[in-house]
Amino acid sequence: MPCYEVNAAIPSVHDDGRCIHCRKFLTLECPYIGHFVGEDDE
């Protein structure tokens, strides 16, 4: 995602743009949370 924000605890050499390194990954602050969490129709 183009909006990732790298966690300050991770060295800049690991700044590869992956969402798993983002402080907002799988939180309600992530504008793309719907991309990661699908709706359950059951």
N, C-alpha and C positions, 0 to 999 in steps of 0.2 A: 504494500500500500504506500502511496506517496506521502502519507501524513504521519508516518511513524516518528515517535519521539524516543530517542535512545535513553535508556536508564542511565543516570549519572554514575552508577556503580560499575557499569560495563566499560572497559577501556575502548578508546576510539578505534583501535585496530579491529574490534569486533562489530563495528558499526556497518553492518551489511544490509540494512534496510528490512530485515525480517521482522514480522510483527511480534514474534516471541520475545524480542528484545525491547519492546515498547512498554512504557509504564502504563499505558491505557489498554493493553491487550486483554481482551475478555472482561473489561470493566464497563460500567455504564457511561464512562467518559469517552469511550471509543465511538466515533461517528459511524463506524462500519460494523457495529456489534451484530447487526442482523445478518451480515455476511458469514459470521462464525457460528451463530446460534440460530438454528432453523426453528420454524414454528411446528409444534406437534399437533397434528390434526386429530389424533386419537383421543 
